[in-house]
Amino acid sequence: MVKTSKKINGEKMFDKITGTLEEIISKTEELIKEGNLRRIVIKDQEGEVFMEIPVVVGAIITVAAPIVTAISSIAGFAANFSIEIIKKDNSKVLLLCEKNPSQDN
């Protein structure tokens, strides 16, 4: 897994994390359990929104399972996809899953 931060005018705009499907699922679950999320957006390789989920404080655990299922589903047909996680402080984490050629069928 590779993590970089994007800054504009010295202010951190977002963290970008690139990894395998398993790493991205694990990181997504970790961020959900932290509990400071506002919204999760899953996009396909062309940037089209596959799923957008508002996260309510009391529903953190309930939200985790459907998100992992959605990630697994999109991974089945998209070579690359991204998950944008918007935190309550408006900071963002961008998770990029890049399918390895060995992961095909």
Biopython code that builds the backbone (N, CA, C, O; Angstrom):
import numpy as np
from Bio.PDB.StructureBuilder import StructureBuilder

atoms = [
    (1, "MET", "N", (0.853, -1.154, 0.000)),
    (1, "MET", "CA", (0.000, 0.000, 0.000)),
    (1, "MET", "C", (0.911, 1.232, 0.000)),
    (1, "MET", "O", (1.906, 1.284, 0.723)),
    (2, "VAL", "N", (0.553, 2.220, -0.824)),
    (2, "VAL", "CA", (1.326, 3.454, -0.949)),
    (2, "VAL", "C", (0.441, 4.623, -0.543)),
    (2, "VAL", "O", (-0.681, 4.760, -1.030)),
    (3, "LYS", "N", (0.955, 5.474, 0.360)),
    (3, "LYS", "CA", (0.187, 6.624, 0.820)),
    (3, "LYS", "C", (0.936, 7.910, 0.481)),
    (3, "LYS", "O", (2.129, 8.036, 0.756)),
    (4, "THR", "N", (0.214, 8.872, -0.124)),
    (4, "THR", "CA", (0.764, 10.195, -0.407)),
    (4, "THR", "C", (-0.257, 11.231, 0.035)),
    (4, "THR", "O", (-1.442, 10.923, 0.166)),
    (5, "SER", "N", (0.198, 12.459, 0.266)),
    (5, "SER", "CA", (-0.706, 13.544, 0.631)),
    (5, "SER", "C", (-0.612, 14.639, -0.414)),
    (5, "SER", "O", (0.481, 14.973, -0.871)),
    (6, "LYS", "N", (-1.737, 15.192, -0.792)),
    (6, "LYS", "CA", (-1.811, 16.285, -1.754)),
    (6, "LYS", "C", (-2.014, 17.575, -0.983)),
    (6, "LYS", "O", (-2.941, 17.687, -0.182)),
    (7, "LYS", "N", (-1.142, 18.553, -1.226)),
    (7, "LYS", "CA", (-1.244, 19.844, -0.554)),
    (7, "LYS", "C", (-1.399, 20.950, -1.580)),
    (7, "LYS", "O", (-0.792, 20.916, -2.650)),
    (8, "ILE", "N", (-2.212, 21.920, -1.241)),
    (8, "ILE", "CA", (-2.373, 23.123, -2.061)),
    (8, "ILE", "C", (-2.154, 24.304, -1.136)),
    (8, "ILE", "O", (-2.814, 24.428, -0.104)),
    (9, "ASN", "N", (-1.224, 25.173, -1.512)),
    (9, "ASN", "CA", (-0.857, 26.331, -0.684)),
    (9, "ASN", "C", (-0.484, 25.912, 0.734)),
    (9, "ASN", "O", (-0.813, 26.603, 1.698)),
    (10, "GLY", "N", (0.202, 24.781, 0.858)),
    (10, "GLY", "CA", (0.664, 24.315, 2.155)),
    (10, "GLY", "C", (-0.367, 23.611, 3.007)),
    (10, "GLY", "O", (-0.023, 23.068, 4.057)),
    (11, "GLU", "N", (-1.633, 23.604, 2.586)),
    (11, "GLU", "CA", (-2.681, 22.934, 3.353)),
    (11, "GLU", "C", (-2.975, 21.568, 2.765)),
    (11, "GLU", "O", (-3.092, 21.414, 1.550)),
    (12, "LYS", "N", (-3.093, 20.573, 3.643)),
    (12, "LYS", "CA", (-3.384, 19.219, 3.179)),
    (12, "LYS", "C", (-4.811, 19.160, 2.651)),
    (12, "LYS", "O", (-5.756, 19.501, 3.362)),
    (13, "MET", "N", (-4.964, 18.729, 1.408)),
    (13, "MET", "CA", (-6.284, 18.621, 0.784)),
    (13, "MET", "C", (-6.835, 17.199, 0.913)),
    (13, "MET", "O", (-8.010, 17.008, 1.224)),
    (14, "PHE", "N", (-5.979, 16.207, 0.672)),
    (14, "PHE", "CA", (-6.422, 14.830, 0.832)),
    (14, "PHE", "C", (-5.236, 13.885, 0.892)),
    (14, "PHE", "O", (-4.140, 14.208, 0.434)),
    (15, "ASP", "N", (-5.473, 12.713, 1.465)),
    (15, "ASP", "CA", (-4.508, 11.625, 1.448)),
    (15, "ASP", "C", (-4.927, 10.680, 0.332)),
    (15, "ASP", "O", (-6.114, 10.408, 0.152)),
    (16, "LYS", "N", (-3.958, 10.185, -0.408)),
    (16, "LYS", "CA", (-4.244, 9.225, -1.475)),
    (16, "LYS", "C", (-3.522, 7.930, -1.129)),
    (16, "LYS", "O", (-2.312, 7.913, -0.904)),
    (17, "ILE", "N", (-4.291, 6.848, -1.091)),
    (17, "ILE", "CA", (-3.738, 5.548, -0.757)),
    (17, "ILE", "C", (-4.039, 4.598, -1.911)),
    (17, "ILE", "O", (-5.191, 4.446, -2.317)),
    (18, "THR", "N", (-3.001, 3.966, -2.432)),
    (18, "THR", "CA", (-3.143, 3.015, -3.533)),
    (18, "THR", "C", (-2.757, 1.631, -3.023)),
    (18, "THR", "O", (-1.737, 1.473, -2.352)),
    (19, "GLY", "N", (-3.574, 0.632, -3.343)),
    (19, "GLY", "CA", (-3.261, -0.707, -2.884)),
    (19, "GLY", "C", (-4.083, -1.769, -3.574)),
    (19, "GLY", "O", (-4.846, -1.495, -4.500)),
    (20, "THR", "N", (-3.909, -2.988, -3.100)),
    (20, "THR", "CA", (-4.654, -4.123, -3.637)),
    (20, "THR", "C", (-6.074, -4.094, -3.084)),
    (20, "THR", "O", (-6.377, -3.315, -2.181)),
    (21, "LEU", "N", (-6.923, -4.922, -3.613)),
    (21, "LEU", "CA", (-8.306, -5.001, -3.152)),
    (21, "LEU", "C", (-8.367, -5.282, -1.650)),
    (21, "LEU", "O", (-9.114, -4.625, -0.925)),
    (22, "GLU", "N", (-7.594, -6.242, -1.189)),
    (22, "GLU", "CA", (-7.604, -6.596, 0.231)),
    (22, "GLU", "C", (-7.145, -5.425, 1.091)),
    (22, "GLU", "O", (-7.730, -5.167, 2.143)),
    (23, "GLU", "N", (-6.110, -4.714, 0.658)),
    (23, "GLU", "CA", (-5.607, -3.565, 1.410)),
    (23, "GLU", "C", (-6.639, -2.437, 1.460)),
    (23, "GLU", "O", (-6.817, -1.795, 2.495)),
    (24, "ILE", "N", (-7.315, -2.202, 0.334)),
    (24, "ILE", "CA", (-8.316, -1.136, 0.271)),
    (24, "ILE", "C", (-9.517, -1.470, 1.151)),
    (24, "ILE", "O", (-10.029, -0.595, 1.849)),
    (25, "ILE", "N", (-9.971, -2.718, 1.130)),
    (25, "ILE", "CA", (-11.082, -3.130, 1.988)),
    (25, "ILE", "C", (-10.695, -2.962, 3.456)),
    (25, "ILE", "O", (-11.477, -2.440, 4.250)),
    (26, "SER", "N", (-9.509, -3.396, 3.813)),
    (26, "SER", "CA", (-9.035, -3.286, 5.187)),
    (26, "SER", "C", (-8.956, -1.822, 5.635)),
    (26, "SER", "O", (-9.386, -1.488, 6.739)),
    (27, "LYS", "N", (-8.411, -0.956, 4.786)),
    (27, "LYS", "CA", (-8.285, 0.467, 5.121)),
    (27, "LYS", "C", (-9.661, 1.117, 5.229)),
    (27, "LYS", "O", (-9.879, 1.953, 6.106)),
    (28, "THR", "N", (-10.589, 0.748, 4.352)),
    (28, "THR", "CA", (-11.948, 1.292, 4.405)),
    (28, "THR", "C", (-12.612, 0.909, 5.726)),
    (28, "THR", "O", (-13.220, 1.755, 6.383)),
    (29, "GLU", "N", (-12.501, -0.352, 6.115)),
    (29, "GLU", "CA", (-13.078, -0.796, 7.387)),
    (29, "GLU", "C", (-12.454, -0.039, 8.557)),
    (29, "GLU", "O", (-13.152, 0.359, 9.489)),
    (30, "GLU", "N", (-11.144, 0.157, 8.503)),
    (30, "GLU", "CA", (-10.439, 0.888, 9.562)),
    (30, "GLU", "C", (-10.970, 2.322, 9.681)),
    (30, "GLU", "O", (-11.224, 2.809, 10.783)),
    (31, "LEU", "N", (-11.131, 2.983, 8.547)),
    (31, "LEU", "CA", (-11.625, 4.365, 8.558)),
    (31, "LEU", "C", (-13.074, 4.438, 9.044)),
    (31, "LEU", "O", (-13.439, 5.376, 9.753)),
    (32, "ILE", "N", (-13.896, 3.467, 8.673)),
    (32, "ILE", "CA", (-15.289, 3.435, 9.140)),
    (32, "ILE", "C", (-15.328, 3.283, 10.657)),
    (32, "ILE", "O", (-16.109, 3.954, 11.331)),
    (33, "LYS", "N", (-14.492, 2.409, 11.191)),
    (33, "LYS", "CA", (-14.478, 2.162, 12.634)),
    (33, "LYS", "C", (-13.985, 3.371, 13.423)),
    (33, "LYS", "O", (-14.329, 3.523, 14.595)),
    (34, "GLU", "N", (-13.180, 4.236, 12.796)),
    (34, "GLU", "CA", (-12.738, 5.454, 13.470)),
    (34, "GLU", "C", (-13.934, 6.337, 13.809)),
    (34, "GLU", "O", (-13.915, 7.055, 14.808)),
    (35, "GLY", "N", (-14.969, 6.286, 12.983)),
    (35, "GLY", "CA", (-16.225, 6.945, 13.294)),
    (35, "GLY", "C", (-16.311, 8.428, 13.011)),
    (35, "GLY", "O", (-17.267, 9.063, 13.457)),
    (36, "ASN", "N", (-15.377, 9.010, 12.305)),
    (36, "ASN", "CA", (-15.451, 10.455, 12.034)),
    (36, "ASN", "C", (-15.714, 10.741, 10.557)),
    (36, "ASN", "O", (-15.172, 11.692, 9.995)),
    (37, "LEU", "N", (-16.546, 9.913, 9.937)),
    (37, "LEU", "CA", (-16.831, 10.055, 8.512)),
    (37, "LEU", "C", (-18.154, 10.754, 8.278)),
    (37, "LEU", "O", (-19.075, 10.666, 9.090)),
    (38, "ARG", "N", (-18.234, 11.444, 7.163)),
    (38, "ARG", "CA", (-19.479, 12.097, 6.769)),
    (38, "ARG", "C", (-20.106, 11.366, 5.579)),
    (38, "ARG", "O", (-21.323, 11.191, 5.520)),
    (39, "ARG", "N", (-19.258, 10.941, 4.630)),
    (39, "ARG", "CA", (-19.796, 10.344, 3.403)),
    (39, "ARG", "C", (-18.735, 9.462, 2.755)),
    (39, "ARG", "O", (-17.537, 9.719, 2.871)),
    (40, "ILE", "N", (-19.197, 8.418, 2.071)),
    (40, "ILE", "CA", (-18.319, 7.520, 1.321)),
    (40, "ILE", "C", (-18.842, 7.450, -0.106)),
    (40, "ILE", "O", (-20.026, 7.194, -0.328)),
    (41, "VAL", "N", (-17.954, 7.681, -1.077)),
    (41, "VAL", "CA", (-18.336, 7.651, -2.489)),
    (41, "VAL", "C", (-17.451, 6.619, -3.194)),
    (41, "VAL", "O", (-16.223, 6.707, -3.151)),
    (42, "ILE", "N", (-18.086, 5.645, -3.839)),
    (42, "ILE", "CA", (-17.351, 4.631, -4.605)),
    (42, "ILE", "C", (-17.548, 4.941, -6.076)),
    (42, "ILE", "O", (-18.678, 5.075, -6.546)),
    (43, "LYS", "N", (-16.422, 5.056, -6.817)),
    (43, "LYS", "CA", (-16.476, 5.395, -8.245)),
    (43, "LYS", "C", (-15.801, 4.306, -9.066)),
    (43, "LYS", "O", (-14.862, 3.654, -8.609)),
    (44, "ASP", "N", (-16.296, 4.119, -10.288)),
    (44, "ASP", "CA", (-15.670, 3.139, -11.168)),
    (44, "ASP", "C", (-14.448, 3.756, -11.841)),
    (44, "ASP", "O", (-14.086, 4.901, -11.575)),
    (45, "GLN", "N", (-13.819, 2.969, -12.723)),
    (45, "GLN", "CA", (-12.572, 3.407, -13.345)),
    (45, "GLN", "C", (-12.713, 4.641, -14.229)),
    (45, "GLN", "O", (-11.712, 5.286, -14.541)),
    (46, "GLU", "N", (-13.922, 4.981, -14.634)),
    (46, "GLU", "CA", (-14.133, 6.174, -15.446)),
    (46, "GLU", "C", (-14.597, 7.363, -14.623)),
    (46, "GLU", "O", (-14.920, 8.414, -15.175)),
    (47, "GLY", "N", (-14.633, 7.203, -13.302)),
    (47, "GLY", "CA", (-15.022, 8.299, -12.434)),
    (47, "GLY", "C", (-16.515, 8.433, -12.204)),
    (47, "GLY", "O", (-16.964, 9.375, -11.550)),
    (48, "GLU", "N", (-17.286, 7.496, -12.739)),
    (48, "GLU", "CA", (-18.737, 7.514, -12.540)),
    (48, "GLU", "C", (-19.053, 6.997, -11.136)),
    (48, "GLU", "O", (-18.462, 6.015, -10.685)),
    (49, "VAL", "N", (-19.972, 7.651, -10.457)),
    (49, "VAL", "CA", (-20.333, 7.238, -9.102)),
    (49, "VAL", "C", (-21.097, 5.919, -9.155)),
    (49, "VAL", "O", (-22.143, 5.816, -9.797)),
    (50, "PHE", "N", (-20.564, 4.928, -8.477)),
    (50, "PHE", "CA", (-21.182, 3.609, -8.377)),
    (50, "PHE", "C", (-22.124, 3.588, -7.178)),
    (50, "PHE", "O", (-23.217, 3.025, -7.243)),
    (51, "MET", "N", (-21.684, 4.213, -6.077)),
    (51, "MET", "CA", (-22.491, 4.245, -4.864)),
    (51, "MET", "C", (-22.028, 5.416, -4.005)),
    (51, "MET", "O", (-20.830, 5.670, -3.879)),
    (52, "GLU", "N", (-22.987, 6.124, -3.416)),
    (52, "GLU", "CA", (-22.675, 7.212, -2.494)),
    (52, "GLU", "C", (-23.445, 6.961, -1.213)),
    (52, "GLU", "O", (-24.665, 6.794, -1.235)),
    (53, "ILE", "N", (-22.725, 6.934, -0.088)),
    (53, "ILE", "CA", (-23.335, 6.553, 1.172)),
    (53, "ILE", "C", (-23.086, 7.632, 2.222)),
    (53, "ILE", "O", (-21.939, 7.874, 2.597)),
    (54, "PRO", "N", (-24.148, 8.284, 2.702)),
    (54, "PRO", "CA", (-23.961, 9.189, 3.839)),
    (54, "PRO", "C", (-23.790, 8.327, 5.093)),
    (54, "PRO", "O", (-24.484, 7.323, 5.256)),
    (55, "VAL", "N", (-22.879, 8.711, 5.965)),
    (55, "VAL", "CA", (-22.619, 7.922, 7.163)),
    (55, "VAL", "C", (-23.167, 8.653, 8.379)),
    (55, "VAL", "O", (-22.761, 9.774, 8.684)),
    (56, "VAL", "N", (-24.092, 8.000, 9.066)),
    (56, "VAL", "CA", (-24.697, 8.546, 10.273)),
    (56, "VAL", "C", (-23.940, 7.964, 11.465)),
    (56, "VAL", "O", (-23.597, 6.782, 11.470)),
    (57, "VAL", "N", (-23.686, 8.782, 12.458)),
    (57, "VAL", "CA", (-22.879, 8.366, 13.606)),
    (57, "VAL", "C", (-23.331, 7.046, 14.208)),
    (57, "VAL", "O", (-22.489, 6.189, 14.475)),
    (58, "GLY", "N", (-24.599, 6.850, 14.429)),
    (58, "GLY", "CA", (-25.084, 5.630, 15.059)),
    (58, "GLY", "C", (-25.066, 4.407, 14.169)),
    (58, "GLY", "O", (-25.320, 3.298, 14.639)),
    (59, "ALA", "N", (-24.775, 4.583, 12.907)),
    (59, "ALA", "CA", (-24.863, 3.467, 11.957)),
    (59, "ALA", "C", (-23.498, 2.996, 11.474)),
    (59, "ALA", "O", (-23.419, 2.341, 10.435)),
    (60, "ILE", "N", (-22.442, 3.301, 12.175)),
    (60, "ILE", "CA", (-21.091, 2.973, 11.720)),
    (60, "ILE", "C", (-20.932, 1.473, 11.464)),
    (60, "ILE", "O", (-20.477, 1.085, 10.388)),
    (61, "ILE", "N", (-21.290, 0.642, 12.405)),
    (61, "ILE", "CA", (-21.109, -0.803, 12.241)),
    (61, "ILE", "C", (-22.037, -1.339, 11.160)),
    (61, "ILE", "O", (-21.637, -2.196, 10.372)),
    (62, "THR", "N", (-23.259, -0.850, 11.113)),
    (62, "THR", "CA", (-24.230, -1.297, 10.125)),
    (62, "THR", "C", (-23.780, -0.960, 8.710)),
    (62, "THR", "O", (-24.090, -1.693, 7.771)),
    (63, "VAL", "N", (-23.055, 0.135, 8.550)),
    (63, "VAL", "CA", (-22.620, 0.596, 7.236)),
    (63, "VAL", "C", (-21.456, -0.226, 6.690)),
    (63, "VAL", "O", (-21.327, -0.365, 5.474)),
    (64, "ALA", "N", (-20.618, -0.766, 7.547)),
    (64, "ALA", "CA", (-19.395, -1.439, 7.114)),
    (64, "ALA", "C", (-19.651, -2.611, 6.165)),
    (64, "ALA", "O", (-19.001, -2.703, 5.123)),
    (65, "ALA", "N", (-20.572, -3.499, 6.498)),
    (65, "ALA", "CA", (-20.808, -4.695, 5.679)),
    (65, "ALA", "C", (-21.272, -4.365, 4.262)),
    (65, "ALA", "O", (-20.719, -4.922, 3.313)),
    (66, "PRO", "N", (-22.269, -3.479, 4.067)),
    (66, "PRO", "CA", (-22.684, -3.169, 2.694)),
    (66, "PRO", "C", (-21.580, -2.494, 1.872)),
    (66, "PRO", "O", (-21.505, -2.686, 0.659)),
    (67, "ILE", "N", (-20.736, -1.714, 2.523)),
    (67, "ILE", "CA", (-19.651, -1.050, 1.800)),
    (67, "ILE", "C", (-18.643, -2.071, 1.311)),
    (67, "ILE", "O", (-18.192, -2.007, 0.168)),
    (68, "VAL", "N", (-18.290, -3.006, 2.168)),
    (68, "VAL", "CA", (-17.346, -4.054, 1.769)),
    (68, "VAL", "C", (-17.939, -4.877, 0.631)),
    (68, "VAL", "O", (-17.224, -5.247, -0.301)),
    (69, "THR", "N", (-19.236, -5.168, 0.694)),
    (69, "THR", "CA", (-19.908, -5.903, -0.381)),
    (69, "THR", "C", (-19.864, -5.111, -1.686)),
    (69, "THR", "O", (-19.606, -5.677, -2.749)),
    (70, "ALA", "N", (-20.114, -3.800, -1.607)),
    (70, "ALA", "CA", (-20.073, -2.944, -2.806)),
    (70, "ALA", "C", (-18.679, -2.905, -3.395)),
    (70, "ALA", "O", (-18.518, -2.966, -4.614)),
    (71, "ILE", "N", (-17.669, -2.804, -2.548)),
    (71, "ILE", "CA", (-16.286, -2.777, -3.037)),
    (71, "ILE", "C", (-15.968, -4.077, -3.760)),
    (71, "ILE", "O", (-15.381, -4.064, -4.842)),
    (72, "SER", "N", (-16.353, -5.191, -3.165)),
    (72, "SER", "CA", (-16.105, -6.487, -3.799)),
    (72, "SER", "C", (-16.842, -6.609, -5.118)),
    (72, "SER", "O", (-16.306, -7.165, -6.077)),
    (73, "SER", "N", (-18.072, -6.093, -5.184)),
    (73, "SER", "CA", (-18.869, -6.156, -6.415)),
    (73, "SER", "C", (-18.235, -5.355, -7.538)),
    (73, "SER", "O", (-18.094, -5.848, -8.657)),
    (74, "ILE", "N", (-17.852, -4.121, -7.243)),
    (74, "ILE", "CA", (-17.270, -3.284, -8.297)),
    (74, "ILE", "C", (-15.915, -3.839, -8.728)),
    (74, "ILE", "O", (-15.531, -3.710, -9.890)),
    (75, "ALA", "N", (-15.194, -4.451, -7.799)),
    (75, "ALA", "CA", (-13.897, -5.033, -8.146)),
    (75, "ALA", "C", (-14.050, -6.177, -9.142)),
    (75, "ALA", "O", (-13.122, -6.483, -9.891)),
    (76, "GLY", "N", (-15.225, -6.806, -9.146)),
    (76, "GLY", "CA", (-15.462, -7.904, -10.074)),
    (76, "GLY", "C", (-15.541, -7.478, -11.521)),
    (76, "GLY", "O", (-15.256, -8.280, -12.411)),
    (77, "PHE", "N", (-15.923, -6.231, -11.787)),
    (77, "PHE", "CA", (-16.045, -5.814, -13.183)),
    (77, "PHE", "C", (-15.206, -4.600, -13.558)),
    (77, "PHE", "O", (-15.092, -4.283, -14.742)),
    (78, "ALA", "N", (-14.625, -3.920, -12.596)),
    (78, "ALA", "CA", (-13.814, -2.738, -12.903)),
    (78, "ALA", "C", (-12.349, -3.024, -12.580)),
    (78, "ALA", "O", (-12.022, -3.478, -11.484)),
    (79, "ALA", "N", (-11.488, -2.757, -13.531)),
    (79, "ALA", "CA", (-10.065, -2.980, -13.320)),
    (79, "ALA", "C", (-9.529, -2.051, -12.242)),
    (79, "ALA", "O", (-8.721, -2.462, -11.408)),
    (80, "ASN", "N", (-9.968, -0.821, -12.257)),
    (80, "ASN", "CA", (-9.541, 0.174, -11.279)),
    (80, "ASN", "C", (-10.773, 0.896, -10.755)),
    (80, "ASN", "O", (-11.707, 1.168, -11.510)),
    (81, "PHE", "N", (-10.775, 1.205, -9.472)),
    (81, "PHE", "CA", (-11.868, 1.989, -8.916)),
    (81, "PHE", "C", (-11.335, 2.798, -7.753)),
    (81, "PHE", "O", (-10.226, 2.560, -7.276)),
    (82, "SER", "N", (-12.125, 3.753, -7.300)),
    (82, "SER", "CA", (-11.684, 4.585, -6.187)),
    (82, "SER", "C", (-12.787, 4.709, -5.149)),
    (82, "SER", "O", (-13.974, 4.576, -5.448)),
    (83, "ILE", "N", (-12.360, 4.967, -3.926)),
    (83, "ILE", "CA", (-13.274, 5.225, -2.829)),
    (83, "ILE", "C", (-12.856, 6.560, -2.233)),
    (83, "ILE", "O", (-11.725, 6.726, -1.777)),
    (84, "GLU", "N", (-13.772, 7.496, -2.243)),
    (84, "GLU", "CA", (-13.492, 8.806, -1.656)),
    (84, "GLU", "C", (-14.212, 8.861, -0.320)),
    (84, "GLU", "O", (-15.432, 8.709, -0.253)),
    (85, "ILE", "N", (-13.451, 9.079, 0.736)),
    (85, "ILE", "CA", (-14.022, 9.151, 2.073)),
    (85, "ILE", "C", (-13.894, 10.584, 2.560)),
    (85, "ILE", "O", (-12.791, 11.121, 2.664)),
    (86, "ILE", "N", (-15.039, 11.202, 2.858)),
    (86, "ILE", "CA", (-15.056, 12.576, 3.351)),
    (86, "ILE", "C", (-15.284, 12.514, 4.858)),
    (86, "ILE", "O", (-16.275, 11.959, 5.333)),
    (87, "LYS", "N", (-14.341, 13.096, 5.596)),
    (87, "LYS", "CA", (-14.433, 13.092, 7.051)),
    (87, "LYS", "C", (-15.233, 14.295, 7.534)),
    (87, "LYS", "O", (-15.513, 15.217, 6.769)),
    (88, "LYS", "N", (-15.595, 14.274, 8.811)),
    (88, "LYS", "CA", (-16.388, 15.351, 9.390)),
    (88, "LYS", "C", (-15.688, 16.697, 9.332)),
    (88, "LYS", "O", (-16.349, 17.734, 9.283)),
    (89, "ASP", "N", (-14.343, 16.699, 9.338)),
    (89, "ASP", "CA", (-13.600, 17.960, 9.253)),
    (89, "ASP", "C", (-13.393, 18.401, 7.803)),
    (89, "ASP", "O", (-12.616, 19.316, 7.529)),
    (90, "ASN", "N", (-14.098, 17.740, 6.876)),
    (90, "ASN", "CA", (-14.041, 17.995, 5.435)),
    (90, "ASN", "C", (-12.736, 17.561, 4.773)),
    (90, "ASN", "O", (-12.548, 17.811, 3.582)),
    (91, "SER", "N", (-11.833, 16.918, 5.509)),
    (91, "SER", "CA", (-10.654, 16.357, 4.866)),
    (91, "SER", "C", (-11.093, 15.099, 4.115)),
    (91, "SER", "O", (-12.135, 14.514, 4.413)),
    (92, "LYS", "N", (-10.290, 14.699, 3.149)),
    (92, "LYS", "CA", (-10.653, 13.556, 2.314)),
    (92, "LYS", "C", (-9.546, 12.516, 2.310)),
    (92, "LYS", "O", (-8.364, 12.833, 2.449)),
    (93, "VAL", "N", (-9.959, 11.271, 2.147)),
    (93, "VAL", "CA", (-9.032, 10.172, 1.919)),
    (93, "VAL", "C", (-9.474, 9.532, 0.614)),
    (93, "VAL", "O", (-10.631, 9.136, 0.476)),
    (94, "LEU", "N", (-8.572, 9.429, -0.335)),
    (94, "LEU", "CA", (-8.861, 8.822, -1.627)),
    (94, "LEU", "C", (-8.162, 7.474, -1.676)),
    (94, "LEU", "O", (-6.933, 7.407, -1.645)),
    (95, "LEU", "N", (-8.940, 6.401, -1.753)),
    (95, "LEU", "CA", (-8.400, 5.049, -1.830)),
    (95, "LEU", "C", (-8.512, 4.574, -3.278)),
    (95, "LEU", "O", (-9.600, 4.580, -3.855)),
    (96, "LEU", "N", (-7.396, 4.167, -3.855)),
    (96, "LEU", "CA", (-7.389, 3.696, -5.239)),
    (96, "LEU", "C", (-7.031, 2.225, -5.278)),
    (96, "LEU", "O", (-5.991, 1.815, -4.762)),
    (97, "CYS", "N", (-7.896, 1.433, -5.890)),
    (97, "CYS", "CA", (-7.618, 0.010, -6.054)),
    (97, "CYS", "C", (-7.224, -0.219, -7.503)),
    (97, "CYS", "O", (-7.986, 0.066, -8.427)),
    (98, "GLU", "N", (-6.032, -0.732, -7.678)),
    (98, "GLU", "CA", (-5.550, -1.032, -9.018)),
    (98, "GLU", "C", (-5.395, -2.522, -9.134)),
    (98, "GLU", "O", (-4.576, -3.129, -8.445)),
    (99, "LYS", "N", (-6.180, -3.110, -10.004)),
    (99, "LYS", "CA", (-6.175, -4.550, -10.182)),
    (99, "LYS", "C", (-4.884, -4.977, -10.868)),
    (99, "LYS", "O", (-4.504, -4.429, -11.903)),
    (100, "ASN", "N", (-4.224, -5.955, -10.280)),
    (100, "ASN", "CA", (-3.018, -6.519, -10.885)),
    (100, "ASN", "C", (-3.422, -7.475, -11.994)),
    (100, "ASN", "O", (-4.476, -8.104, -11.906)),
    (101, "PRO", "N", (-2.606, -7.598, -13.037)),
    (101, "PRO", "CA", (-2.940, -8.551, -14.102)),
    (101, "PRO", "C", (-3.161, -9.968, -13.558)),
    (101, "PRO", "O", (-3.948, -10.725, -14.125)),
    (102, "SER", "N", (-2.479, -10.334, -12.472)),
    (102, "SER", "CA", (-2.633, -11.680, -11.897)),
    (102, "SER", "C", (-3.980, -11.851, -11.207)),
    (102, "SER", "O", (-4.374, -12.979, -10.911)),
    (103, "GLN", "N", (-4.706, -10.744, -10.939)),
    (103, "GLN", "CA", (-6.011, -10.834, -10.314)),
    (103, "GLN", "C", (-7.118, -11.112, -11.301)),
    (103, "GLN", "O", (-8.234, -11.427, -10.887)),
    (104, "ASP", "N", (-6.857, -11.011, -12.586)),
    (104, "ASP", "CA", (-7.870, -11.278, -13.599)),
    (104, "ASP", "C", (-8.211, -12.754, -13.608)),
    (104, "ASP", "O", (-7.338, -13.617, -13.699)),
    (105, "ASN", "N", (-9.520, -13.022, -13.510)),
    (105, "ASN", "CA", (-10.057, -14.399, -13.527)),
    (105, "ASN", "C", (-9.111, -15.328, -12.851)),
    (105, "ASN", "O", (-9.380, -16.526, -12.761)),
]
sb = StructureBuilder()
sb.init_structure("model")
sb.init_model(0)
sb.init_chain("A")
sb.init_seg("    ")
for serial, (resi, resn, name, xyz) in enumerate(atoms, 1):
    if name == "N":
        sb.init_residue(resn, " ", resi, " ")
    sb.init_atom(name, np.array(xyz, "f"), 0.0, 1.0, " ", f" {name:<3s}", serial, name[0])
structure = sb.get_structure()
